[in-house]
Amino acid sequence: MAPAYKLYLLDVEGTVAPIALVTEQLFPYARAHFAEFLEENISNPAVAADLALLAEENKTETDPDRPRIEIPDLSQNLRAPSFRLFSGERVGTADPAQSISPALAYLLWLMDRDRKSTALKSLQGKIWKAGFESGELKGTLFADVPEAFARWAAQGKVAIYSSGSVEAQQLLFRHSNYGDLTPHISGYFDTRTGPKASSASYTAIATAMRVKPAETIFFSDVVRELDAAREAGFATRLVIREGNAPVEDAHGHRVIKSLALI
């Protein structure tokens, strides 16, 4: 019988949700709405902060072919308490054209290369919020996820670690095809915690969740992430799902095809 862990940490894409959810639903939805969202929310504090971070990321980008951007200071125009989606209203007095065109070009450039940009993920999460709340988007999960989460949460903690923003993670599980699963989830972590291929990130998660690394198991479909978690002292499982890319070398990680086996 498998040991009971105090923390069950899970990746999202390819682990609890099909890769197609991201590539065929979430990414196209964000791409289709990016320009409109930025136009309507350019002076919102949260969006302005994302754009400022995007500009910093752009400065440190090593690819010389990247679109170069410069975000103007919007601090005098941050009047909206919360961002607006597709409302038809403009917020603040800044000229959106100063920031939108170069920022949008860089955002789409990042998406085309599947870059794990924190600023990009945060902005995508804000756009997806409207889609989930309107019912246009649904968090499609694998059938074994709800029962596994309920079982694990009854005797330990469940947490999520994804390159998608914390807000996007919460939306996905709140508006899943199996209902609201957020009551089973005790923590959410994204790239603000650190890179998923860094062992320090997993150490930080264990500390934040108040468990020892040896008391935690991490599930992912990406071997390099599992390598980093194992280096931090975590137990690991390589999750094989339909639609995932083939894994030629599991690096010694135990392979599973269902969360029901844990």
C-alpha positions as CSV (number, residue, x, y, z in Angstrom):
1,M,0.0,0.0,0.0
2,A,1.3,3.5,-0.9
3,P,2.3,5.7,2.0
4,A,0.1,8.6,3.0
5,Y,1.7,12.0,2.3
6,K,1.1,15.2,4.0
7,L,1.2,17.2,0.8
8,Y,0.1,16.2,-2.7
9,L,1.6,18.7,-5.2
10,L,0.4,18.6,-8.8
11,D,1.3,20.2,-12.1
12,V,-1.8,21.1,-14.3
13,E,-1.2,20.8,-18.0
14,G,-0.8,17.2,-19.0
15,T,-1.2,16.0,-15.4
16,V,-4.7,16.9,-14.2
17,A,-5.9,18.6,-17.4
18,P,-5.4,17.7,-21.0
19,I,-2.8,19.6,-22.9
20,A,-5.5,20.4,-25.4
21,L,-7.3,22.5,-22.8
22,V,-4.4,25.0,-22.9
23,T,-3.5,24.8,-26.6
24,E,-6.9,24.6,-28.1
25,Q,-9.0,26.6,-25.6
26,L,-7.2,28.9,-23.2
27,F,-4.4,30.2,-25.4
28,P,-6.6,31.0,-28.4
29,Y,-9.1,32.7,-26.2
30,A,-6.4,34.9,-24.7
31,R,-5.0,35.7,-28.1
32,A,-8.4,36.7,-29.5
33,H,-9.1,39.1,-26.6
34,F,-5.7,40.6,-25.7
35,A,-6.0,43.8,-27.7
36,E,-9.4,44.6,-26.4
37,F,-8.5,43.8,-22.9
38,L,-5.4,46.0,-22.9
39,E,-7.4,48.9,-24.5
40,E,-10.0,48.8,-21.8
41,N,-7.7,48.2,-18.8
42,I,-4.4,50.0,-19.7
43,S,-4.6,52.3,-16.7
44,N,-5.8,49.7,-14.2
45,P,-3.2,49.2,-11.4
46,A,-3.0,45.5,-11.7
47,V,-2.7,45.6,-15.5
48,A,-0.2,48.5,-15.3
49,A,1.9,46.4,-12.9
50,D,1.9,43.4,-15.3
51,L,2.9,45.7,-18.2
52,A,5.8,47.1,-16.1
53,L,7.0,43.6,-15.3
54,L,6.6,42.7,-19.0
55,A,8.9,45.7,-19.9
56,E,11.5,44.5,-17.4
57,E,11.3,40.9,-18.8
58,N,11.8,42.4,-22.3
59,K,14.9,44.2,-21.2
60,T,16.5,41.0,-20.0
61,E,15.3,38.9,-23.0
62,T,18.4,37.4,-24.7
63,D,16.8,36.8,-28.1
64,P,17.8,39.8,-30.3
65,D,14.8,39.3,-32.6
66,R,12.3,40.0,-29.8
67,P,9.9,43.0,-30.2
68,R,11.3,45.8,-28.1
69,I,8.8,47.6,-25.8
70,E,8.9,50.6,-23.6
71,I,5.9,51.1,-21.2
72,P,5.2,54.7,-20.2
73,D,4.7,55.7,-16.6
74,L,1.0,55.3,-16.0
75,S,1.1,56.1,-12.3
76,Q,-0.8,59.3,-12.6
77,N,-3.7,57.6,-14.3
78,L,-4.3,54.5,-12.1
79,R,-7.9,55.2,-11.0
80,A,-9.7,51.9,-11.4
81,P,-10.0,49.7,-8.3
82,S,-10.4,46.5,-10.4
83,F,-9.8,45.6,-14.0
84,R,-12.6,45.6,-16.5
85,L,-13.2,43.1,-19.3
86,F,-15.0,43.9,-22.5
87,S,-17.1,46.7,-20.8
88,G,-16.7,49.2,-23.6
89,E,-15.4,51.7,-21.1
90,R,-11.9,53.3,-21.0
91,V,-10.2,53.7,-17.6
92,G,-7.9,56.6,-16.9
93,T,-6.5,59.2,-19.3
94,A,-3.4,57.6,-20.8
95,D,-3.3,57.1,-24.5
96,P,-3.5,53.3,-24.9
97,A,-1.7,53.4,-28.3
98,Q,1.5,54.3,-26.5
99,S,1.7,51.0,-24.8
100,I,-0.7,48.5,-26.4
101,S,0.9,48.0,-29.8
102,P,4.4,47.2,-28.7
103,A,3.2,45.3,-25.6
104,L,0.8,43.2,-27.7
105,A,3.5,42.4,-30.2
106,Y,5.7,41.1,-27.5
107,L,2.9,39.2,-25.7
108,L,2.0,37.4,-28.9
109,W,5.8,36.7,-29.6
110,L,6.0,35.1,-26.1
111,M,2.9,33.0,-26.7
112,D,4.2,31.8,-30.1
113,R,7.3,30.5,-28.3
114,D,5.4,29.2,-25.2
115,R,7.6,31.3,-22.9
116,K,6.9,30.9,-19.2
117,S,6.7,34.7,-18.7
118,T,5.2,35.7,-15.4
119,A,3.8,38.9,-16.8
120,L,2.2,37.1,-19.7
121,K,0.7,34.4,-17.4
122,S,-0.8,37.1,-15.1
123,L,-2.4,39.0,-18.0
124,Q,-3.7,35.7,-19.5
125,G,-5.3,34.9,-16.2
126,K,-7.1,38.2,-16.1
127,I,-8.6,37.6,-19.6
128,W,-9.5,34.0,-18.8
129,K,-11.4,35.2,-15.7
130,A,-14.1,36.8,-17.9
131,G,-14.3,33.6,-20.1
132,F,-14.7,31.3,-17.1
133,E,-17.3,33.5,-15.4
134,S,-19.3,33.9,-18.5
135,G,-19.3,30.2,-19.2
136,E,-17.4,30.5,-22.5
137,L,-14.5,28.6,-20.9
138,K,-14.7,25.4,-18.8
139,G,-11.9,23.8,-16.8
140,T,-11.7,20.4,-18.4
141,L,-10.0,17.9,-16.0
142,F,-9.3,14.2,-16.3
143,A,-12.0,11.9,-14.7
144,D,-9.8,10.6,-11.9
145,V,-9.0,14.1,-10.5
146,P,-12.1,14.9,-8.3
147,E,-12.0,11.6,-6.4
148,A,-8.2,11.8,-5.9
149,F,-8.4,15.4,-4.6
150,A,-11.2,14.5,-2.2
151,R,-9.3,11.5,-0.9
152,W,-6.0,13.3,-0.4
153,A,-7.6,16.4,1.1
154,A,-9.3,14.2,3.7
155,Q,-5.9,13.0,5.1
156,G,-3.5,15.7,4.0
157,K,-3.2,18.8,1.8
158,V,-3.5,19.3,-2.0
159,A,-1.6,22.1,-3.7
160,I,-1.0,23.1,-7.3
161,Y,2.2,24.3,-8.9
162,S,1.9,25.5,-12.5
163,S,3.5,28.0,-14.9
164,G,-0.1,29.4,-15.2
165,S,-0.8,32.2,-12.8
166,V,-2.3,31.5,-9.4
167,E,-5.5,33.3,-10.5
168,A,-5.7,31.2,-13.6
169,Q,-5.3,28.0,-11.5
170,Q,-8.1,29.0,-9.2
171,L,-10.4,29.8,-12.1
172,L,-9.7,26.4,-13.7
173,F,-10.6,24.5,-10.6
174,R,-13.5,26.7,-9.5
175,H,-15.1,26.3,-12.9
176,S,-14.2,22.7,-13.8
177,N,-16.3,20.2,-15.6
178,Y,-16.7,18.5,-12.3
179,G,-17.8,21.6,-10.4
180,D,-15.9,23.6,-7.9
181,L,-12.9,21.7,-6.6
182,T,-11.2,24.6,-4.8
183,P,-12.4,23.4,-1.4
184,H,-10.0,20.5,-1.7
185,I,-7.0,22.7,-2.6
186,S,-4.9,24.3,0.2
187,G,-2.3,26.1,-1.9
188,Y,-1.5,27.5,-5.3
189,F,2.0,28.3,-6.7
190,D,3.2,29.7,-10.0
191,T,6.5,31.0,-11.4
192,R,6.6,33.8,-8.8
193,T,7.8,31.0,-6.4
194,G,10.6,30.1,-8.9
195,P,11.3,28.1,-12.0
196,K,9.7,24.6,-12.1
197,A,13.0,23.1,-13.0
198,S,14.7,24.5,-9.9
199,S,14.9,22.4,-6.7
200,A,14.8,25.6,-4.6
201,S,11.2,26.2,-5.8
202,Y,10.1,22.9,-4.3
203,T,11.9,23.6,-1.1
204,A,10.1,26.9,-0.9
205,I,6.7,25.3,-1.5
206,A,7.3,22.7,1.2
207,T,8.2,25.6,3.6
208,A,5.2,27.6,2.6
209,M,2.9,24.5,3.1
210,R,4.6,23.7,6.5
211,V,5.6,20.2,5.5
212,K,8.9,18.4,5.2
213,P,10.1,17.6,1.6
214,A,10.0,13.9,2.5
215,E,6.3,14.2,3.4
216,T,5.4,15.5,-0.1
217,I,4.8,13.9,-3.4
218,F,4.9,15.8,-6.8
219,F,3.0,14.7,-9.9
220,S,4.0,16.0,-13.3
221,D,4.3,15.0,-17.0
222,V,7.6,16.8,-17.3
223,V,10.8,14.9,-16.3
224,R,13.0,17.9,-15.6
225,E,10.4,19.2,-13.1
226,L,10.3,15.8,-11.4
227,D,14.1,15.8,-11.3
228,A,14.1,19.1,-9.5
229,A,11.5,18.0,-7.0
230,R,13.4,14.8,-6.3
231,E,16.6,16.8,-5.7
232,A,14.6,18.7,-3.1
233,G,13.6,15.5,-1.3
234,F,10.1,15.0,-2.7
235,A,8.6,11.7,-3.8
236,T,7.7,11.9,-7.5
237,R,5.3,10.4,-10.1
238,L,5.6,10.8,-13.8
239,V,2.0,11.0,-15.1
240,I,1.4,9.6,-18.6
241,R,-1.8,10.9,-20.2
242,E,-3.4,10.6,-23.6
243,G,-2.3,13.5,-25.7
244,N,1.0,14.0,-23.9
245,A,4.3,13.9,-25.7
246,P,6.1,10.5,-25.4
247,V,8.7,10.2,-22.7
248,E,11.8,8.3,-23.8
249,D,13.6,8.4,-20.4
250,A,11.7,8.6,-17.1
251,H,15.0,9.2,-15.2
252,G,13.9,6.7,-12.6
253,H,10.6,8.3,-11.7
254,R,7.8,5.9,-11.1
255,V,5.3,6.1,-14.0
256,I,1.5,6.2,-13.4
257,K,-1.5,6.6,-15.8
258,S,-4.1,7.3,-13.2
259,L,-4.2,9.3,-9.9
260,A,-6.5,6.5,-8.6
261,L,-3.3,4.4,-8.1
262,I,-2.1,6.7,-5.3
